[in-house]
Amino acid sequence: MSYAAHIFRHSKKLKSAPGLLRHDHALLVRWLSSDAISFANGRDDIVKLRRIGNASQEMDGVCSNYTSTTNCLNYNHSSINPSMVTSVGSKQIKSTTSNMKLQSLLVGSVLSRGFSSSLGQYRRTFSTGSGLPPHQEIGMPSLSPTMTEGNIARWLKKEGDQVSTGEVLCEVETDKATVEMECMEEGYLAKIVHGDGAKEIKVGEIIAITVEDEGDIAKFKDYKPSMSEPEASPKETPVSTPPKEDVVEKPTSSPEQKSSKPSAEKQTGSRIFASPLAKKLAEENNVSLSSIKGTGPDGNIVKADIEDYLASRGKEASPKASKSEKPAVSSTDYTDIPLSQIRKVTASRLLLSKQTIPHYYLTVDTCVDKLMDLRAKLNALQEASGGKRISVNDLVIKAAALALRKVPQCNSSWTNEYIRQYHNVNINVAVQTDNGLFVPVIRDADKKGLSKIGDEVKHLAQKAKENNLKPEDYEGGTFTVSNLGGPFGVKQFCAIINPPQAGILAVGSAEKRVIPGAGTDQYAFASFMAVTLSCDHRVIDGAIGAEWLKAFKGYIENPETMLL
């Protein structure tokens, strides 16, 4: 009698032993198939069934078509309910080839769902050995491309609460902003591993546990995630590595190895021979080599001789030096400011940018008299209609976007295999907040009016100061504008490129200057604003950068052309 027939005949007994089918999927697969089964240990642990058609011929009862199969195999959260299996005559199994393929695909997909339990940050666990019921391990999600760790701002659900799909579980502080994390499946929140205010939680680290049955909540009262233990070991390894340096250095001081090196020369006359390591150690500790007897080849002084000398008489010098430093340290008053997530990521990205991107800088002075006149006229119209005022920065963003459309080579980014040129002009605007530097994005800035750009800049700047930016508010920029002139009066500066972009514009303040006239006593006054373009030389050549600045200057000095 086939294994499948045993399952169907003893289905009543299987009802009383749901753990057998719930926890041992491999056994169930062997019952349903006598042929080879391959287990793919891939990312989603998907079980692929081979030649289900041959195995299905051994079954005395399997559904004959897609509809009956969906009725007989009821998959509910990685467990198969045998009570739903209906016995069908063996004649119905021997259907057409197309029906057999359809059954094979369906059975394979149903069984594979028992192993594919990872959905986003969720991971399904069948803890048979630990005695815990099936549960969901919720890991710290990656909510931005640069996020490696995050903080828990606060939980909106408590332990024991019922959760539904789409409900907000908690607020997570990412490297960019505070983002709400939603629930992916229905169930009950059994355990909160990291509570409100938890800091520096690695992406993927377990933060909570959910279960399907309310009665299983109490079983996770003392639950401790097993994944958190291996993560502590990498942090301990750097502590154990420094002693290895001493182990490497000691063989270099051995007579056998140093005898063949140039440092182990013979001692002749009044010259003192010592290995380079011994000389360096003696110099650091103010030890005279003439007072030390060498034990190396031909009387050479080696590191061990210096160490023995310091152990016997030379240790007095180092404690005196350390004592002399203590008063200077204790007299300094300071405060250690904790690093925020945005501060850490900004530091790492700018360091990467400065180290890996070949920057060069182009600066021009732009006359802004006409720009100021146009701004005054537009603001008068805005006030009359109840709109918000337009700033100089809004006009700069519009001019930069139009210049990028005119010189698209600057609207690009570098990869190791090609240069990607973007068709959309999305301008990131640098905004300084108490939490750090944010760069919200104005999408399709070349196609928007000045009023629309101004409204979006003000709205995104307010969200940045409140730390409420979402990933769609700052991702996808192709060029950045940083203005320190208007708010802070900085005359001119050079900005660091925001990777993977190829350019950033640094805007200085406007100042009045004297312009010489035709005659000796003729002169005029004009306002000039210095702007500096930082370019990635791998993408933007010098002539291309100069062409872009020429286009930008043209829009600034003739602002009416931006309205065409």
GIRAQUI-V245497 format. One record per pair of residues at least 24 apart in sequence whose ideal C-beta (glycine too) atoms are under 7 Angstrom apart, sorted by the first residue. I is the first residue (numbers start at 1). J is the second residue. Records with the same first field share a line. If there is no record, write none. Layout:
I: J ; J
This chain:
2: 58 ; 59 ; 60
3: 31
4: 31 ; 32 ; 58 ; 59 ; 60 ; 61 ; 62
5: 60 ; 61
7: 31 ; 82
8: 61 ; 85 ; 87
11: 82 ; 83 ; 85
14: 82
15: 82 ; 83
18: 79
21: 79 ; 80 ; 82
22: 79 ; 134
23: 126 ; 128
25: 111 ; 114 ; 115
28: 80
29: 111
34: 58
44: 116 ; 118
45: 115 ; 116
46: 112 ; 115 ; 116
47: 111 ; 112 ; 115
48: 108
49: 107 ; 108 ; 111
52: 104 ; 107 ; 108
53: 100 ; 104
56: 93 ; 100 ; 103
59: 93
60: 90
61: 87 ; 88
62: 88 ; 93 ; 103
63: 88 ; 103
64: 88 ; 92 ; 93 ; 95 ; 99
65: 99
66: 102 ; 106
69: 103 ; 106
73: 110
75: 110 ; 113
77: 212
78: 113 ; 114 ; 117 ; 124 ; 134
119: 184
120: 184
122: 184 ; 185
132: 219
133: 211 ; 216 ; 219
134: 212
135: 190 ; 209 ; 210 ; 211 ; 220
136: 185 ; 187 ; 209 ; 210
137: 206 ; 209 ; 225
138: 206 ; 207 ; 208 ; 210
139: 204 ; 205 ; 206 ; 207
140: 201 ; 202 ; 203 ; 204 ; 205 ; 207
141: 181
142: 203
143: 172 ; 174 ; 179 ; 471
144: 174 ; 175 ; 176 ; 471
146: 175 ; 345 ; 349
147: 174 ; 175 ; 203
148: 203
149: 200 ; 201 ; 202 ; 203
150: 174 ; 201 ; 341
151: 198 ; 199 ; 200 ; 201 ; 341
152: 194 ; 195 ; 196 ; 197 ; 198 ; 201 ; 207
153: 178
154: 196
155: 192 ; 195 ; 196
157: 189
159: 189 ; 190 ; 191 ; 192
160: 188 ; 189 ; 217
161: 189
162: 188
163: 187 ; 188 ; 189 ; 210
169: 208
173: 341
174: 341
175: 341 ; 342 ; 344 ; 345
176: 342 ; 469 ; 471 ; 474
177: 467 ; 468 ; 469 ; 470
178: 467 ; 468
179: 470
187: 211 ; 212
188: 214 ; 217
190: 216 ; 217 ; 220
191: 220 ; 223
193: 225
202: 231
205: 231
249: 277 ; 303
252: 277
253: 277 ; 302 ; 303 ; 304
255: 296 ; 297
258: 296 ; 297 ; 302
259: 297
264: 296 ; 297 ; 300
266: 298
267: 298 ; 299
272: 301
273: 300 ; 301
274: 300 ; 301
275: 300 ; 302 ; 303
277: 303
278: 302 ; 303 ; 305 ; 306
281: 306
282: 306
285: 310 ; 314 ; 317 ; 318
286: 317
287: 314
340: 435 ; 436
342: 435 ; 436 ; 438
343: 436
346: 436 ; 437
349: 499
350: 496
352: 499
353: 496 ; 497 ; 499
354: 496
357: 497 ; 499 ; 536
358: 536 ; 537 ; 538
359: 497 ; 534
360: 535 ; 537 ; 542
361: 494 ; 532 ; 534
362: 532 ; 533 ; 535 ; 545 ; 546 ; 549
363: 492 ; 530 ; 532
364: 531 ; 549 ; 553
365: 528 ; 530
366: 528 ; 529 ; 531 ; 553 ; 556 ; 557
367: 526 ; 527 ; 528 ; 557
368: 510 ; 527 ; 528 ; 529 ; 556
369: 526 ; 527
370: 557 ; 558 ; 559
371: 395 ; 556 ; 559
372: 527
374: 559 ; 560
378: 450
382: 451
387: 451
388: 454 ; 455 ; 458
390: 450 ; 451 ; 454
391: 454
392: 486
393: 457 ; 483 ; 486
394: 450 ; 453 ; 454 ; 457
395: 450 ; 559
396: 481 ; 483 ; 507
397: 427 ; 429 ; 442 ; 445 ; 453 ; 481
398: 445 ; 450 ; 453 ; 562
399: 552 ; 555 ; 556 ; 562
400: 427 ; 479 ; 481 ; 505 ; 552
401: 425 ; 427 ; 445 ; 446
402: 446 ; 555 ; 562
403: 548 ; 551 ; 552 ; 555
404: 446 ; 479
405: 446
406: 551
407: 544 ; 547 ; 548 ; 551
409: 540 ; 544
410: 502 ; 503 ; 540 ; 544 ; 548
411: 478 ; 479
412: 502 ; 539
413: 500 ; 501 ; 502 ; 539
414: 500 ; 502 ; 536 ; 538 ; 539
419: 539
422: 478
424: 478
425: 478
426: 476 ; 477 ; 478
427: 477 ; 479 ; 481
428: 477 ; 480 ; 498
429: 457 ; 481
430: 480 ; 482
431: 461 ; 464
433: 464 ; 465
435: 467
438: 464 ; 469 ; 474
439: 474 ; 477 ; 480 ; 498
440: 464 ; 469 ; 473 ; 474
441: 473 ; 474 ; 476 ; 477
477: 501
479: 503
480: 504
481: 505 ; 507
482: 506 ; 507
483: 507
485: 509 ; 510 ; 529
491: 530
492: 530 ; 532
493: 532
494: 532 ; 534
495: 534
496: 534
497: 534 ; 536
502: 535 ; 536 ; 539 ; 540
503: 533 ; 534 ; 535 ; 536 ; 540
504: 534
505: 531 ; 533
506: 531 ; 532 ; 534
507: 531
